[in-house]
């Protein structure tokens, strides 16, 4: 997936990726109703694994954020990882 994104992105183009982190409650208990969208999420990532997947890019930032969700069930925290990266100038593949 990242290889195809790299191929399609113009040099110096920017990519934004947001994924659920491996410490999200949905990752720990995929059978529970703790997360409204857990049943639709196929992968949960660590910061290191996401950086590794996008290693061909120049990573500008990779931030882990936890936010309180009190919209359903017991209040709990979700973990989201946001990566911002650029395709290096002069690299075509």
Secondary structure, DSSP 8 states (H G I E B T S, - for coil): -HHHHHHHS-TT-EEEEEEEBTTSHHHH-TTSSSSTTGGG----B-HHHHHHHTTTSEEEEEEEEEEEE-SSSS-EEEEEEEEEEE--TT---
